[in-house]
Amino acid sequence: MNRIMVLITLSDNGIETIKTNPDLPKKEMEFVSQWKQDNILESFFISVTKKDAVLIFQDIDEAKAKELIEILPYFPYMAKIEYHNLNKQF
């Protein structure tokens, strides 16, 4: 079973912008919730500091994962994005 793991780190300035705009987290979570309902997002983790996130997509390729990440409201505030193709073992 193939998966795409996306590791995201927000910029320090981005975190401050997000904290001052309460609509941004709400809009972000609307996308995440929809992806979960569509069964393309298997797992979603946020670090305790809320600076990092891990998303694990299923049934899509890396190009589609990149498209999805780029439409997120947080995208302009992301300092680092890594994509890893994985084979789920169990």
C-alpha positions, 0 to 999 in steps of 0.5 A: 500500500503506497502512501505519501507522507508530507512533512510541513514546517511553518515559518516563525512569521507565519505562525505569528500571522496565523495566531492573529487571524482566527479564520485561518486555522478554521479554513485550514481544518475545513480542507483537512476534514474534507480530505479525511471525508474523501478518504485520501487523508489517512492521518494528520498530526500537529506538533505540540508547538503547532509549528510542524505537521505530518499528513499521510495521504493514500490513493493519490500520487505525489503530484496530487499531494503537492497540488492539495498542499498548495491550495491550503490557506497556510501554504504561504506561511510554510517554510519547509515542505517534504514529500516522502513516498512510502510503502505501508507494511502493516 
